[in-house]
Each structure stands twice: as C-alpha cells, then as structure tokens.
Amino acid sequence: MAEVMGVDLATWQGWETGRRPLVNVKAGALLDIRRRLLALGADPRVLQLLDPAMDADRIIAATLHPDVNARHPLARWVHTRDTAHMITWALNGTVPPTLARRAPVERRGPVAKAPLLSTPDRALFFDRLRETAESASRTGDDGLLLHRQTLYLCSYDRTSEAKAWTAHALHSRHDLSAAHGWSPLWATSRSTATALARLGDRQPLLDFIEKGLAGDDKAETANLNYWAYWLGSIREPQSDDAFMRHGPTDWDPVRLLRGLTSGLHRAPAYTDLYVHSLWALLTTNRWLSLADPTLAAELATHSGQLMDQREISPRARRELSTVHYVLRKNRT
C-alpha cells in the first residue's frame, strides 16, 4: 500500500498505528492522499470521516496534554455528530453507525479491534475533561461553548462515580432548568437535558421540551438548526452557538428528515426529543414526506408502533399521532 501511495513504508505504518498523527500531515499531502485513495476504490463515505476523525484526535490530544497558552478545540467550534461518534469510538469502542455495517477486514498479525484509548488514558481524559468543564463554568459567557461541550462529553464516562459527578454537575444548573423558551443559555440547557437522558434521567429532557421548546418559535427554529448542523444538513463549520438562532436557511430538510428518522430508531433515550423535532419539521413542511415516499412509509410504520408503547410521554404520543396523520394523508 505504501508503494502504491508513493510514501515511505514507515510513514504509512505510522499513520495506521497512530504513531504519526495524520493531522500533522501537510494540507497538500493530505489532499493528495484522499484523491489517491478515492482513485484506488476507497469508500467515499469512509474518506469523509477523515475530517471528524482528525477533529476527534485534536480534542483528545488537547484534553490529555493541555497547552496553557492555547484555547481548547471545544472552545473554538461546535462539534458535529460524526466527531462525537469518533470520540466515543476511542473512549468505549462503540463503532460509528457509518462504519458499523461494514464487514471487518482480515489483516495479518494482531490488529486492534478499535482505536481504543488505554484504560489509564481514558481515566485521565475524563478527569481532565471534568477539570476543563469546571474551569469553563467560571469564565462567564466566554466559556459557554467549552462548558457545554465538555460537560456533554463527560456523560460518556460509564463509571458509577463519574455518572454521579456528571449528574450532580448537570442538576446543579438551576438557571438552565428554569429557563423558558429561547435564551442565551438555550443550547446549554438542551445539551444538559440530553446528557442527563443518556445517564438514565429522562425527566429533564421532558421538562426542556415543555418549557424550552414547545410554543416558542425562536426555540423551535434553533432546535431544527442545531439538528441540521449535528446531522450534516448544515455543512459550514460553526464557531459558536449563534447559528442556532440566526443560522442558514438553505439547509436540506429532506436530509434532516432522514437523519431524524434514523436517530429515532437508534437512540431510544432521546425518543421524546426526536419525536418533537420530527413533529416540528413535518408540520411546518407538510410536503416533505412526498420527497421520499419510502422513508415516509417507514416513518409512518415506526410512529404507529411507538404510539403503542407506554414509555413515551403524553406530549410525544400526541405529536406522534400528528406525524402519523400527516404521513398517511400524503400517501393517499
């Protein structure tokens, strides 16, 4: 492979093992690598993950080995779902959905099953991440983005002690749970509620939907803009959370519908938020289901099944009924 790519064997081995971070390669050389791999038949979907993979490497490296003279990467831009999946892959071995269905490639010799950090490095990563979250919370508005994103990633720590710390840190933000509709802390409130849902506490997410979303046009727009960015409909990198309130209006709603439908299947902890977001998207774009009849039929079937489950909230049941009606009406 090194010979075909025109690089030194030790260099190629260094990239594969992580000994030589790909993020350190010159921009022109990296672009050439991408083009060559594509010409050799590499899956374009995998090549698209190089950017979020390198972002994840930067976040992990900056957390493990902080530079006091540099801002943390999580304070510079809003990370995406793909980046979060790459970080999770390194922390607990969960394969990103984009790669999960790919057959494993047979290799010669011992090969790691995942780019998993060592146990000491994982412990250090979360320790440093919690320290960063605490320090960011003391810096006022300048630390909002860093605090929100570090605290969210802290919820990926599965140890009982870490869960207790994260739950306490999240529940202690009474200013977030008390907010109604749109506010400068809206994005932090949303991330806090979803992080608690991951930890098994569903009530804050239900409260956020009731107080921080429902009936507030600005908050509903911010929610859809956030989803559009998180799921890849907004492709331009965002340096802060302001885009949620005043984001681009030309993102692809069909792509967002597909992403939300997929998430509804994969993330049961966030079912209520997915349902409300689908309801908001489809009631403001009733034509949307006509753009992909197969997807609409799948969503109609799944929404009907979800309405029979006792676990969903009364609001989610009502909104699912509306979603189901809109989808069925458009089919007829």
C-alpha positions in Angstrom: 0.0 0.0 0.0 2.8 2.4 0.8 4.4 1.7 -2.6 1.1 2.3 -4.4 0.6 5.5 -2.5 4.1 6.7 -3.1 5.1 7.1 0.6 7.7 5.6 2.9 6.7 2.3 4.5 7.5 3.5 8.0 5.4 6.6 7.3 2.4 4.5 6.2 2.8 2.2 9.2 2.9 5.2 11.5 -0.4 6.5 10.1 -2.1 3.2 10.5 -0.9 2.7 14.1 -1.4 6.3 15.1 2.2 6.8 15.9 2.4 9.5 13.3 -0.9 11.5 13.6 -2.5 12.2 10.2 -3.4 15.6 11.5 0.2 16.6 11.3 0.5 15.9 7.6 0.7 19.0 5.3 -2.6 20.1 3.8 -1.4 19.4 0.2 -0.1 16.0 1.0 -3.3 15.1 2.8 -5.4 16.2 -0.1 -3.3 14.0 -2.4 -3.8 11.0 -0.1 -7.5 11.5 -0.2 -7.6 11.7 -4.1 -5.3 8.7 -4.4 -7.4 6.6 -2.0 -10.6 7.5 -3.9 -9.0 6.5 -7.2 -7.9 3.2 -5.7 -11.6 2.4 -4.8 -11.8 3.6 -1.2 -15.3 4.1 0.1 -16.1 7.8 -0.2 -18.2 7.6 3.0 -15.2 6.5 4.9 -13.0 9.2 3.4 -15.5 11.8 4.5 -14.8 10.6 8.1 -11.2 11.7 8.0 -12.0 15.3 9.0 -14.2 14.4 12.0 -11.6 11.7 12.9 -8.8 14.3 13.0 -11.1 16.7 14.9 -11.6 13.9 17.5 -7.8 13.4 17.7 -7.3 17.1 18.3 -9.9 17.1 21.1 -8.5 14.1 22.8 -4.9 15.3 22.5 -5.7 18.8 23.8 -7.6 17.2 26.7 -4.8 14.7 27.6 -2.0 17.2 27.1 -3.4 20.7 27.7 -1.5 23.7 26.4 -2.0 26.6 28.9 -1.3 29.1 26.0 -3.8 27.7 23.6 -7.6 27.6 23.6 -9.2 24.1 23.9 -10.6 22.9 20.5 -14.0 22.6 22.1 -14.0 26.3 22.7 -13.3 27.1 19.1 -16.1 25.4 17.1 -19.3 23.4 17.5 -18.5 19.8 17.0 -20.8 17.5 15.0 -22.3 14.1 15.5 -19.6 12.5 13.4 -16.9 14.0 15.6 -18.8 12.8 18.7 -19.0 9.3 17.3 -15.3 9.3 16.6 -14.5 10.4 20.2 -16.9 7.7 21.5 -15.1 5.1 19.4 -11.9 6.0 21.1 -13.4 6.1 24.6 -15.6 2.9 24.7 -15.1 1.1 21.4 -18.6 1.9 20.0 -18.3 1.7 16.2 -19.7 4.8 14.4 -23.0 3.9 12.6 -21.4 4.8 9.3 -18.9 2.0 9.8 -20.9 -0.5 11.8 -22.4 -2.3 8.8 -19.0 -2.8 7.1 -17.6 -6.3 7.1 -14.3 -6.5 9.2 -11.2 -6.6 7.0 -8.9 -9.5 7.6 -5.3 -8.4 8.5 -2.1 -10.2 9.0 -0.9 -10.3 12.6 -2.5 -8.8 15.7 -4.7 -5.8 15.0 -6.7 -3.7 17.4 -10.5 -4.0 17.0 -11.0 -0.3 17.7 -8.9 2.8 18.1 -9.5 2.5 21.8 -7.6 4.5 24.3 -5.8 2.6 27.1 -7.5 2.4 30.5 -5.2 5.0 32.1 -5.6 7.4 29.2 -9.4 7.1 29.3 -9.4 7.8 33.0 -7.0 10.8 32.5 -9.1 12.1 29.6 -12.3 12.2 31.7 -10.5 13.6 34.7 -9.1 16.4 32.6 -12.4 16.9 30.8 -14.2 17.4 34.2 -11.5 19.9 35.2 -12.0 21.8 32.0 -15.8 21.9 32.4 -15.4 23.3 35.9 -12.9 26.0 34.9 -15.0 26.9 31.9 -18.1 27.4 34.0 -16.2 30.1 36.0 -15.4 32.2 32.9 -18.8 33.6 32.2 -20.1 33.9 28.6 -16.7 33.3 27.1 -16.8 29.7 28.5 -20.3 28.8 27.5 -19.4 26.8 24.4 -16.5 25.0 26.1 -18.5 24.3 29.2 -21.5 22.9 27.3 -19.4 20.6 25.0 -17.1 19.3 27.7 -20.0 18.6 30.1 -21.8 16.8 27.4 -18.8 14.6 26.6 -18.4 13.9 30.4 -21.7 11.9 30.2 -19.9 9.3 28.1 -17.9 8.1 31.2 -19.7 4.9 32.3 -18.2 4.5 35.7 -20.6 4.9 38.6 -18.5 7.6 40.3 -18.3 9.6 37.0 -22.1 9.3 36.4 -22.7 10.7 39.9 -20.3 13.6 39.3 -21.8 14.4 35.9 -25.4 14.1 37.2 -24.6 16.5 40.1 -22.9 19.0 37.8 -25.8 18.9 35.4 -28.5 19.1 38.0 -26.8 22.0 39.8 -27.5 24.3 36.9 -30.9 25.6 38.2 -30.7 28.5 35.8 -30.9 26.1 32.9 -34.0 24.2 34.1 -35.8 27.4 35.0 -35.4 29.0 31.6 -38.5 29.2 29.3 -38.2 29.4 25.5 -35.2 31.0 23.8 -32.4 32.4 25.9 -28.6 32.8 25.6 -28.3 29.6 27.7 -30.7 27.6 25.5 -28.1 25.5 23.8 -26.5 24.6 27.2 -29.9 23.7 28.5 -30.6 21.4 25.6 -27.2 19.7 25.9 -27.7 19.3 29.6 -31.0 17.7 29.2 -29.8 15.2 26.6 -26.7 14.4 28.7 -28.9 13.5 31.7 -31.1 11.4 29.4 -28.1 9.4 28.4 -27.4 8.8 32.1 -30.9 7.5 32.5 -32.7 10.6 33.9 -35.4 11.3 31.3 -37.3 14.0 33.2 -35.1 17.0 32.5 -35.4 16.3 28.7 -39.2 16.2 29.1 -39.1 19.5 31.0 -36.9 21.1 28.4 -39.3 20.1 25.6 -42.2 21.5 27.6 -40.5 24.7 28.8 -37.6 25.4 26.4 -39.2 24.3 23.1 -42.9 24.0 22.8 -44.8 27.1 21.8 -41.7 29.3 21.2 -40.9 29.9 17.5 -37.3 31.1 18.2 -36.5 28.0 20.2 -38.2 25.7 17.6 -36.1 27.3 14.9 -32.9 26.9 17.0 -33.7 23.3 17.6 -34.1 22.5 13.9 -30.9 24.5 13.1 -29.0 22.5 15.7 -30.2 19.2 14.3 -29.4 20.3 10.8 -25.8 21.0 11.8 -25.5 18.0 14.0 -26.8 15.6 11.3 -24.9 17.2 8.4 -27.6 19.3 6.6 -25.6 22.5 7.5 -22.1 21.7 6.2 -20.3 25.0 7.1 -18.3 24.8 10.3 -19.8 27.0 13.1 -17.5 28.8 15.6 -20.2 29.3 18.3 -23.9 28.6 19.0 -25.2 31.8 17.5 -26.0 29.9 14.2 -28.9 28.1 16.0 -30.8 31.4 16.4 -29.6 33.1 13.1 -28.4 30.1 11.1 -28.5 29.5 7.3 -32.0 28.9 6.0 -30.9 26.9 2.9 -30.1 23.6 4.5 -31.7 20.5 3.1 -34.9 19.5 5.1 -35.0 16.1 3.3 -31.6 15.2 4.7 -32.7 16.3 8.1 -35.8 14.1 7.9 -33.7 11.1 7.1 -31.3 11.9 9.9 -34.1 12.3 12.5 -35.9 9.1 11.3 -32.6 7.2 11.6 -32.0 8.6 15.1 -35.5 7.7 16.2 -34.5 4.0 15.7 -31.1 4.2 17.2 -31.4 6.5 20.2 -34.2 5.4 22.5 -33.0 7.7 25.3 -33.9 10.7 23.2 -37.1 9.4 21.7 -39.2 12.4 23.0 -36.8 15.0 21.5 -36.7 13.2 18.2 -40.5 12.9 18.1 -41.0 16.6 18.9 -38.4 17.6 16.3 -40.0 15.4 13.6 -43.4 16.9 14.5 -42.0 20.5 14.2 -40.3 19.6 10.9 -43.2 17.9 9.3 -45.9 20.3 10.5 -44.0 23.3 9.0 -43.0 21.4 5.8 -46.0 19.2 5.1 -44.7 18.5 1.6 -41.6 16.8 3.0 -42.9 13.3 3.1 -43.6 13.4 -0.7 -39.9 13.9 -1.4 -39.0 10.4 -0.1 -42.1 8.1 -0.1 -40.1 5.1 1.0 -38.8 7.0 4.0 -42.2 8.4 4.8 -43.7 4.9 4.8 -41.0 3.6 7.1 -41.6 6.5 9.5 -45.4 6.1 9.4 -45.0 2.4 10.4 -42.5 3.2 13.2 -44.5 6.1 14.6 -47.6 3.8 14.7 -45.6 1.2 16.7 -44.2 3.9 19.1 -47.7 5.1 19.9 -48.4 1.6 21.4 -45.5 1.9 23.9 -46.2 3.0 27.4 -42.8 4.6 27.9 -43.4 7.7 25.7 -44.8 10.9 27.3 -48.3 12.1 26.6 -46.9 15.0 24.5 -44.9 12.6 22.4 -47.9 10.4 21.9 -50.0 13.4 20.7 -47.2 14.6 18.4 -46.6 11.1 17.0 -50.3 11.0 16.2 -50.0 14.2 14.2 -46.8 12.9 12.4 -48.6 9.6 11.6 -51.6 11.5 10.3 -49.5 13.8 8.1 -47.6 10.9 6.6 -50.7 8.8 6.0 -52.6 11.7 4.4 -49.8 12.5 2.0 -49.6 8.8 0.9 -53.3 8.9 0.0 
